[in-house]
Amino acid sequence: MNSSDFAVAFVSGLVPALFWLWFWLREDKEKPEPWGMIFLAFAAGMIAVPIVLPLQQLAMELYHGDNLVFVWVIIEEVLKYAVALIVVLWHKAVDEPIDLIIYMIVIALGFSALENALFIFHPLTTDTLANTFITSNFRFLGATLLHVLSSGTVGAMLALAFYKPDGVKIIYGSIGLFMAIVLHALFNFFIIDASGETILGIFLFVWLGIIMLFLVFEKVKLLEARYGSPFISNIKRK
């Protein structure tokens, strides 16, 4: 493996993810999260990739049905959510509903950064620069935003349940995970044989989902404003 090629691929995967990270963190500019926690969440998302890959390889060896892509999606979404629960979502820094969406998105971007680097590495070493550029743009506009949308959906459901009892939070989180799996699976199923205008239609589906996520952001902000200060919030959550 050429180290310089991998370095180029890694930077090519990292820079777009950092752009989207900057873009989404602006939604929480009123009370920004600690940079240490942002870094931890991003790194946790990256660490999830080498855990996911062998599990997906095992799935290929054990399962040969037409729905293998669906199994792959389940592995990815469950691992991203599990990493979030283990590393970030329990932390005291998560003290308002919007934080749940932010951290889920940050983990998704960390995951996407390393995944994109691996996708870019192959055409970089075996194909033309033009195809590498196309692959990079495809990941930037499609796959990266898909990860944001799927994990952001989980975060959105958790945010809507922020002031509810723990049992309700588990139910909302499970519903969010199911929605994330369905969204991710639909994207993968349709993108496999897509070309030309079909790809644009699939990307439009993802972008519309991102717009919906923005609307949820605004709803969560209103929810937080309704419940007032952290002190009142803690009372209402009891």
Secondary structure, DSSP 8 states (H G I E B T S, - for coil): --HHHHHHHHHHHHHHHHHHHHHHHGGGTTS---HHHHHHHHHHHHHHHHHHHHHHHHHHHH--STTHHHHHHHHHHHHHHHHHHHHTTTSTT--SHHHHHHHHHHHHHHHHHHHHHHHHHHHHHHS-HHHHHHHHHHIIIIIHHHHHHHHHHHHHHHHHTTTS-HHHHHHHHHHHHHHHHHHHHHHHHHHHT--THHHHHHHHHHHHHHHHHHHHHHHHHHHHHHH-SHHHHHHHH-
